[in-house]
């Protein structure tokens, strides 16, 4: 539709004011952002026995199933030399896979080891160094000290163009001195320090993952799509446990700031590669049209 003077026409051929036009464009932009498809990855700890024998072969299988991203685990990837990491990166590139994040122990956040972690992650193309292993902590002061350690490491990691984060287990949801360690940790870390929410362990501990996401807007950058059910524990496939997935996805994408999801089948009643094939099919079925 042509312009006449200062008028602007909408899709119905009606003239609207400039403010209305701008509001319409902004609304479309927001809607587009909300509908952005979040990519799915696989935590390779699921295939740990196979991976440690044949990295290229396992990556080929994962790509063949249709996964887009992978997440390496600790201590496996951290033992590599830069040359080994470059070989793995080439395999990833050849297969069209991306390493979106890595799981790390405390070495990756302390002065003696942070440089190696940053270098390996940069080679792999990873965006997030996520802590998934730390010492047993018996007091809330201990959790506050851990938060201080992460804050210092986060500054170094961000200066290198990467991001730091934390993967919760069941321990962070258990009451300690009338508080949950998860609350203490994230209340005392910088807003840029991300949370990778392991849904299964949150549900298993009796916490509400939806409420947690809403309480921590913008910080839930990734989620481990691990399910859980009484009696079967973590052997259930994605969507076959008790986690309220639709509400979790809605909260993660509207409030949490989710950038990617990661399937993890920590245990299974069948061959792990078959379990993650089914997990992907179940995820696609649940998210059809998204």
TORVORO-104656 format. One record per residue: x, y, z of N, C-alpha, C in turn. Coordinates in steps of 0.001 Angstrom, whole numbers, plus 500000, padded with zeros to 6 digits. Layout:
BEGIN
XYZXYZXYZ ...
//
This chain:
BEGIN
500858498815500000500000500000500000500894501236500000 500653502230499145501507503423499083501270504335500253 502258505242500483502123506272501498501384507468500911 500584508144501702499980509420501339500264510376502464 501053511374502207501436512303503245502188511593504332 501766511764505580502455511153506706501736509904507194 500742509429506461499970508277506895500722506976506711 500359505947507509500914504609507402499744503646507405 499802502640506517498714501679506422499087500371507089 498100499755507717498345498426508280498008497357507252 498061496082507665497844494982506718496420494917506191 495499495613506861494109495625506396493818496809505480 494861497590505172494678498722504283494116499950504981 494179499981506308493672501114507067494809502001507531 494597503314507443495634504249507866495715504258509387 496935504207509915497147504268511366498206505307511656 498241505787512905499231506778513303500605506163513490 501614507020513557502986506532513704503191505807515028 502582506317516099502725505645517395502134504243517344 500983504121516674500366502807516560501248501862515738 501841502450514691502717501625513849503912501117514626 504523502022515405505689501624516205505300500563517225 504155500762517875503695499783518864503451498432518204 502895498469516981502643497223516266503935496486515957 504945497260515510506235496666515196506892496078516434 506806496810517550507386496321518798506688495051519253 505367495041519115504624493848519500505019492643518673 505221492879517377505645491784516499507024491288516880 507895492233517273509255491864517675509235491012518927 508422491426519911508316490659521146507758489272520873 506728489217520030506123487921519702507134487018519020 507942487594518135508958486798517455509965486257518444 510333487092519424511289486663520442510739485519521272 509447485609521601508841484566522417508720483255521654 508568483355520339508375482139519562509692481543519071 510805482165519438512106481670519011512287480221519459 512678479393518520512842477980518819514138477753519576 514036477132520724515212476863521541515815475535521127 517116475539520860517776474325520410517942473326521552 518038472071521155518135470982522118519505470319522042 520085470066523180521367469380523249521276468096524046 522386467381524076522474466137524847523667466213525781 523447465938527064524545465815528018525211464464527764 526465464506527361527147463292526925527503462344528060 527287462755529306527446461839530429526506460639530262 525404460875529565524449459807529280525117458656528541 526067458969527659526750457971526834528211457815527250 528456457997528534529827458062529038530661456813528748 530065455641528907530831454410528694531279454273527240 530405454646526330530727454569524917531674455698524503 531434456892525037532206458077524637533678457931524977 533977457357526115535364457268526537536153456253525718 535440455460524901536113454516524000536225455068522578 535257455893522176535198456315520778534463457647520658 535169458753520845534538460075520785533928460349519410 534694460225518312534093460526516993532877459658516675 532954458372517045531852457469516757530581457855517497 530715458200518770529542458600519556528962459904519027 529817460845518666529327462110518123528560461880516822 529022460944516009528291460614514771526907460068515095 526825459207516109525530458653516501524592459747516995 525118460643517812524307461726518375523784462633517264 524647462981516332524224463817515205523200463076514352 523403461779514169522482460983513375521092460909513971 521002460976515285519701460959515949518942462265515729 519684463354515494519037464644515277519306465686516333 520184465383517284520547466398518275521375467478517606 521227468706518083521930469849517495523171470246518288 523117469990519592524179470442520487524590469326521437 525783469473521997526241468531523016526852469290524178 526862468629525314527473469183526517528439468130527060 529729468485527141530721467565527672530730467631529194 531183466540529805531108466427531256532506466390531888 532500466589533186533723466573533980533865465188534620 535095464660534724536374465275534363536809464975532945 535950464317532159536347463789530858537031464836529973 536314465917529651536873466864528682538060467645529252 538064467842530567539101468687531185540480468014531162 540518466726530885541804466017530808542467466195529436 541752466770528473542294466893527125543397467937527050 544279467751526076545227468796525697544518469705524688 545041470897524438544453471746523400544386471046522043 545411470241521720545407469528520440544241468542520368 543964467847521463542838466909521489541518467659521344 541416468803522015540192469606521911539968470073520475 541044470402519774540921470820518371540429469673517500 540875468459517777540399467294517032538906467076517260 538479467234518513537057467075518834536244468178518157 536765469395518163536062470504517514535879470228516025 536896469662515397536772469344513974535667468315513743 535609467304514615534535466311514505533170466966514649 533055467870515614531790468577515817531408469372514568 532359470132514064532090470958512877531697470102511678 532397469000511486532103468126510345530695467545510423 530200467357511651528886466756511855527772467784512002 528134469062512018527135470104512216526651470212513648 527455469721514595527122469809516021527832471003516650 527263471495517740527904472550518514528018472120519970 529118472491520585529265472314522034528783473604522678 527658473553523337527095474769523915527617475052525318 528024473997526016528466474186527393529255472964527845 529982473140528936530709472031529547530408471992531032 530454470795531594530357470635533040531766470606533619 531914471231534779533235471436535358533251471183536858 534446470809537352534700470725538788535289472067539239 535652472161540493536122473432541035537445473892540427 538238472962539885539501473359539251539298474444538206 538173474390537518537922475333536421537623476744536899 537479476940538219537126478258538746538198478814539683 539273478080539842540357478507540720541548478971539884 542363479862540421543454480454539638544344479442538914 544613478299539533545532477331538921544940476631537702 543624476555537621543017475775536548542085476525535623 541747477758535952540749478479535162541237478771533748 542545478998533607543094479281532284542920478115531327 543162476910531832542990475721530992541531475548530600 540619475746531556539197475594531265538751476587530195 539193477820530309538825478836529325539363478464527947 540627478040527897541226477691526607540484476539525939 540198475477526694539507474329526112538107474702525636 537410475509526424536057475911526034536068476807524806 537052477669524708537157478512523520537426477670522273 538275476669522397538554475783521261537293475031520842 536568474524521821535365473740521536534211474594521024 534305475901521236533216476781520841532121476884521880 532414476414523085531447476428524174531174477851524651 529967478077525110529598479395525637529560479440527155 529305478290527795529113478267529244530019477255529931 530708477706530976531429476817531889530527476633533101 529915475465533211528932475219534255529517474306535319 529427474740536567529924473919537655528927472807537968 529432471589538001528562470441538296529146469539539367 530286469945539924530908469139540969531643470071541922 531296469953543202531937470782544224532031469977545515 532853470424546471532983469674547732531670469690548520 531543468762549450530400468779550349530459470032551208 529328470712551329529277471959552093528258471774553207 528691472035554443527854471699555603527149472893556230 527504474121555841526905475308556460526531476337555398 525639477249555763525271478305554826526437479253554584 527286479443555609528487480255555393529372479629554319 529407478305554302530170477615553264529609477891551881 528287477966551760527670478282550474527949479729550076 527992480625551058528317482018550751529768482146550280 530650481371550885532052481377550445532172480829549023 531369479792548733531373479250547378530882480304546391 529878481061546778529367482136545917530470483163545643 531251483494546649532361484444546464533370483900545448 533670482612545556534602481978544610534071482083543189 532789481808543027532188481875541688532157483309541161 531896484271542027531876485668541580533231486095541019 534296485696541689535638486050541217535944485353539898 535609484068539824535854483319538586535000483854537449 533780484254537775532856484759536759533427485984536055 534107486836536795534703488030536195535763487645535166 536602486662535514537653486213534597537057485531533374 536048484698533606535415483960532510534687484912531563 534020485897532102533320486877531261534298487732530470 535432488043531070536450488832530358536983488080529149 536883486744529181537337485909528064536227485690527033 535085486326527234533985486217526286533077485024526505 533185484383527666532367483215528000531471483542529193 530676482582529617529800482764530773529973481608531744 529711481880533001529804480856534038528404480540534562 528275479346535112526979478960535648527098477793536609 525956477366537129525918476339538170524790475359537886 525102474081537970524135473007537766523715472459539133 522455472591539459521986472137540766521780470631540807 521974470075541997521668468672542284520597468655543372 520294467497543906519273467422544955519710468147546224 521023468214546473521519468795547728521145470263547904 521087471004546817520819472442546927519388472769547317 518512471761547245517103471992547552516747471556548972 517676470922549678517408470454551039517633471583552035 516700471726552967516797472792553967518075472664554793 518724473788555006519916473852555847519832475157556643 519771475040557958519641476225558809518436477058558361 517330476357558057516046476972557693516073477665556329 517093477407555530517157477957554173517608476880553193 517312477113551942517808476215550902519134476758550362 520137475923550241521397476380549671521245477028548299 520292476555547500520074477157546182519750478639546298 518895478992547255518557480400547468519782481199547880 520544480649548803521735481352549304522748481567548185 522971480530547384523968480628546315523589481685545296 522353481672544847521982482602543781521650484002544292 521368484135545559521205485468546126522551486157546316 523615485377546383524937485933546658525883485867545460 525360485538544291526165485588543075525613486655542140 526488487152541281526112488195540344524999487701539420 524149488606538973523026488241538103523491487586536809 524737487864536404525246487268535167525660485814535350 525747485363536594526098483971536886524844483126536704 524866482242535715523653481549535276523339480314536109 522099479903536018521672478653536645521258477675535566 521848476488535586521367475385534772520511474517535691 519219474594535495518278473895536367518139472442535953 518537471541536829518301470114536618516895469838537143 515969469673536230514567469538536621514339468288537457 514962467185537077514739465937537782515110465992539249 516278466520539552516700466572540950515866467569541750 515415468623541094514540469596541762513223468941542155 512622468228541218511349467551541481511525466448542522 512616465686542403512867464591543347513012465100544770 513546466309544921513739466888546253512470467529546807 511405467542546012510140468107546480510014469598546273 510906470196545483510823471629545194510015471859543927 509553473086543766508702473455542636509545474158541575 509854473501540449510713474130539448510094475367538808 508775475391538666508116476544538056508234477763538955 507975477575540233508100478688541180509530479204541222 510494478284541181511899478699541226512264479541539996 511834479120538842512121479873537612511558481283537703 510328481384538177509690482700538282510369483586539323 510963482974540335511668483745541370513039484231540911 513535483661539810514885483992539336514859484366537854 514118485412537518513959485775536102515297486096535432 515452485569534230516634485856533438517863485045533766 517804484226534797519011483502535215518989482018534846 517846481510534403517742480083534094518068479909532607 519355479990532274519760480023530865519623478658530191 519736477597530956519553476267530378518920475350531404 518298474294530906517642473322531781518027471925531347 518296471069532331518483469653532045517109469012532063 516712468482530925515396467865530798515460466417531264 515632466279532547515694464958533181514421464777533996 513757463658533809512490463430534511512721462532535711 511682462400536520511778461604537750510382461125538124 510312459930538715509039459396539206509301458522540422 508413458533541406508593457687542592508724456222542191 509657455539542801509851454123542515510759453859541332 510616454643540271511448454462539077512624455440539033 512557456450539913513628457457540010513915458086538643 515204458078538248515605458752537009515623457822535794 515082456622535938515065455707534794513937456039533820 512963456850534255511866457197533357512378458074532220 511763457953531075512118458770529932511526460167530066 511998461078529241511479462441529259509962462453529058 509261463186529929507821463316529808507029462185530426 507719461162530954507010460015531532507112459983533052 507638461059533623507731461169535070506720462166535601 507051462819536704506099463715537364506388465190537132 507435465526536404507756466937536166506662467591535311 506192468793535687505137469488534923505748470236533738 506071469520532674506900470071531602506293471276530901 505016471255530613504424472378529883504536473670530684 504283473587531975504397474767532823505857475193532965 506764474214533001508200474514533096508667475252531849 508298474748530673508703475403529431508131476813529338 506869476958529726506234478280529661506967479276530552 507304478854531758508010479746532682509436480014532210 510113478971531741511503479117531301511627480084530138 510649480072529232510731480887528028510140482280528201 509247482450529170508663483778529386509380484552530492 509928483831531472510546484486532628512012484103532830 512318482837532609513627482330533012514800482779532176 514540483110530905515637483481530025516315482289529381 515594481176529223516178479944528687516754480161527289 517981479675527094518656479754525803518777478384525137 518859477341525945518933475999525383518501474970526422 518062473823525911517673472699526736518645471547526500 518811470710527520519750469601527435519088468330527969 518956467342527105518458466038527544519551465335528339 519161464764529467520090463905530215519322462697530722 519738461517530298519142460269530773520175459615531680 520182460059532934521226459632533871521223458119534078 520038457540534088519875456092534205518828455666533180 518860454420532790517832453953531868517670452444531988 516495451980531585516204450548531648516613449852530351 517187450592529433517612450047528143518938450666527746 519447450310526578520714450865526117520613452385526070 521613453104526599521540454563526651521261455227525310 521859454744524231521631455369522928520185455223522493 519545454101522854518135453906522539517267454814523406 517666454980524663516908455852525568516920457299525078 518084457796524646518135459198524211517470459380522842 517388458305522052516618458380520811515140458580521146 514643457804522102513246457933522511512988459283523183 513942459744524009513794461045524662513588462147523625 514390462110522572514281463130521532512923463060520844 512449461853520553511140461703519920510027462216520832 510120461920522120509120462385523073509146463903523213 510339464470523212510476465940523284509842466583522056 510164466056520878509610466632519642508088466532519619 507543465429520103506106465260520137505452466286521071 506073466493522238505526467446523198505627468873522684 506699469161521938506957470527521496506560470757520046 505785469878519483505365470011518084504707471365517860 505143472039516792504572473338516457505246474496517129 506228474219517994506931475299518688508077475793517842 
//
